[in-house]
Amino acid sequence: MIVGSGAAHAIVNAVLKSGKDKMSSRALIDGFSALLMFPAAFFLPFPQGAWGWLAASAVVHLVYLICLIKSFEAADMSVAYPIARGAAPALAAAAAVSLFNEPINAWIACGISLVSTGVLLIGSGRSVTRSAVGWATATGVTIAAYTVIDAQGVRAAPSAQSYIVWIFLMLGGVIGLAFALWRGPRFMLAARSEWRAGLFAGAMSIVTYGLALWAYRLGDTPRLAALRETSIVFATLIAIFVLKERVTAARGAGIAVIACGAAVLLMSK
């Protein structure tokens, strides 16, 4: 589930990166996700016990999306994405272990270190500006924050499906709408040409985070948060073959390190 989530996540971010107006693209993605999930809200219980987690997640997601958009505007996907995803698993693991006493062992710690090292290696290079590093690192911090928040929230809700539906309704109905209003007429211009890509990415967004949240309900956050960062392997392949970005030998080596870390995490118990 978590590896599938990572693959879908890379696809969603590739769609965002390829958009000319990235804030409008994000509004379309989140708006379509909310519309697709809306009918399910009538068949599931309210997420009683998780409203506080949902509110906190919405606030963090707003900051996360702004930082993500800025990082994609400042650098290639093969640079911004790995830096952001590289910082996240170590921070999420530290928060989950220190704040919520979640389990971690030497193998999980080793896997987290390998995944983080690999993605940071991919994101290294002289062409990376300080602005790009700053926005991408801030993105990583917010990823870690919402990962820990949503891992607790999905466990507090009466069912994983209930929390998943409402997180998308909140993100699309609040953040997506806010981004659309922020862009004003430019959003309407982007919607005319990019609505198909937005609909596709919105559906894939449900797949990626829905799978992740369901997995967090079943397993420990440190291991799963790190394993989800294998999305960088898929993102790098998309950057090379679809977005036509140049990937250096160092970034290629980083992919190999990520693969080793993923193998360690998959074998750890």
N, C-alpha and C positions, 0 to 999 in steps of 0.2 A: 504493500500500500504506500509506504513512504517513498520508495524509489519511483513508483509510478507518479506520485505527487511531484517529485523533483523534475521528472521529464516534462510533465504538463506545465509546470511553473516556468521552465525555460522557454517553452513555446509562447506563453502569455507575454513574457518580457520581451521576446523577439518582436512580437506584434507591436508592443508599446514603443520599442526602440525604433522601429521602421516608420512610425507615424510622424507626419510633418509637424503637427501640433500635439505635443505629448500630453498636455493637460486635458485637451479635448478627447484624445484617444483614451485616456484613463477614465474620463467621465462616461464614455460609451461602454467601456469594458465593465465598470462597476454597475452602471445603469442596467445593462442587459442581464447581468448576473442577478440583480434584484428582481427584475421582471420574470426571469425564468424560474426563480425560487418562490415567487409570491404565491402561486396556487398551493404549494405544499404546506404553507402556514395554516391553512384551513383544516388540515388533517393531522396536525401534530400538536402536542400540548405546549403551552407557553413555557419558556425556559426558567421556571421558578427556581430561585436559589442562585441564578447566574446573571441576573440583571446588572449587578455591579461590575462583574467581569466584562460583560458586553459593553457597558459604557466606557470602561477603561480602555478596552480594546479599540473602540471607535476613535477615541482621542489619539491613541498611539498610532493607529493606522493612518490618520490624517497627516501626522508629522512624517511618518514613513513614506507615504506616497509623494509628498512634496520633495523630500530628500532624494527619493528614487528618480523622480522626473528631472531634478537638477543635476544629478550625477550622470544620467543618460544624455543630457544636453551638453555636459562638459567633457565626455569621453566616450570611446567605443564601448560597445557592450562587453567585448572580451577583456576590458580593463575594469569598468565600473562594477559589473556584475560579480566577478570573483572577489574583489575587495570587500564589497558589501556582504556577500554570503560567507566570506572567510572569517569576518569578525563575529558573526552571529552565533555559531555553535558553541564556541568557548564561553561567550558571555551568557548565553542561555543556560548552559550547563552549570556555570558558577552560580547563577541566580536560583536555579531549580534546586541545587544541592544545599546552598546556604540558607535560602529562605523557606523552602518547603520540605527539606530533608529527604529529597528523592535519592534513590540508590545510584551509586557509581563505583566502578572498580577499576583496576589498573588497565584492563583491556579496553574498556570504554574510554578511559582517559587517553590511552595511546591512539585509539582510532580518531578521537576528536582532534588530537594534536596533528595527526597526519592529514586529515581533511583540511584543517585550518591552514597548515603549512602549504599544502598543495594549491589551495585557491589563492592564497596570498602570493605564492610564487608566480602563478599565472598572471596576476594583476600587477606584478612588478615591471619596471621599465623606465627608461629615461624620459620617454614621451608623456608620462603621466604627470599632469599638473597638480599643484597643491590644492587647487579648487576641486578637481576631480576626486582626489584622495579624501579631502574633507567631507564632501557630500556623500561619497560612497561609504566612508567610515560611519558617518551619522546614520546612514541607511542601515548599516549593520547593527548599530546600537538599538535602533527601533525594531528591527527584526527580532533581536533577542528579547526585547521587552514584550512584544505582542505574542511571541511564541510561548513564553512562560505564562502570560496572562490567559491566553486561550487554552493552554493545556490544563490550567486549573478550572477555567470556566466550563469547558466541555465535560469535565468530571462532575461539576456541581449541578449541571442541568439534568433534567429527568431522562434525557436520551441524547445521544450524539447528534441524531438527525435534527432535533429541536434546536440545539445550539448552532449547528451549521446553517440552518435556514435563517435564523435571526441574525447571525453575523453578516450574512450577505444582504439581508434586507436593510440593516443599519448602514453598511458600507455604501450600498448603491443608493439608498434613499436619502442619506445625509451627505456623504462625501461626494458621490457621483453628481448629485444635484448641485452641491456647492461649487464644484469644479466647472460644471456647465454654465452656471450663472456668472462665475468669475470670468470665463472666456467670452460670454455674451454672443454677439453675432458671429464671431469666429468659430464658436462651437457648432453653429448651424451649418456653416460652410464645411467644416470637417466632417460633420455627420452625414452630409450628402454623399461624400466620396468614400468614407471609411466605415459606414455602418455595418457592412458585411464582415469586415475584419473585427470590428468591435463585438458583433454578435458571436463570432467564432471564439474570440479570446474570452468573452464573458462566460461562455459555456465551459471552456477549458479552465477558467479561473475557479468555477465550481468544482470541477474534477480535482484540481491540484490542492486547494485548501480543504475541500471536503474530505479527501483521502487523508490529508495530514491530521486534521482534527480527530477523525475517527481513530487513527493510529495512536494519537496522544492519549485517547481515552483507554486504550488497551495496553500501552507500554510506557516505559519511563522516558521522560523528556530529554535528558542529556544524550542518550544513544540515538533517539529518533531525530532530534533536532540536527545533530551532526550528519546523520545518514541522509537527510533531505538535501544537504548541501552538495550531494553528488549531482544535483541539477546543473552544476557548472560544467560538467562533462558534456551534457546535452547542449547547453548554451554555447559552449566553445565550438562544437560541431556546426551549430546553426550559424554562428558568427562567421565561420570559415566558408561554408558552402552556400548559405542563403544571403547573408549580409555582405559577403565578400570582404571581410576584414582580414588583415594580415596578423597571423599568430606566430610569435617568435618561438625559438627552441625552448626558452625558459618556461613559457606557458605550456608547451607540449609536455615538458617534464613534470609540470604541476599536475597535469591530468593523470599521469602515472601514479603520482603520490596520492591523489584523491582515490584512485582505484584501490590502492593498498589499504588506505584508511577505511574505505567502505567494506572491504573484505574482512578487516578486523572487527568492525562493528557488527557485521552480519553473523560472525562466528562467536561473538561475545555473548554471555548470558548474565 
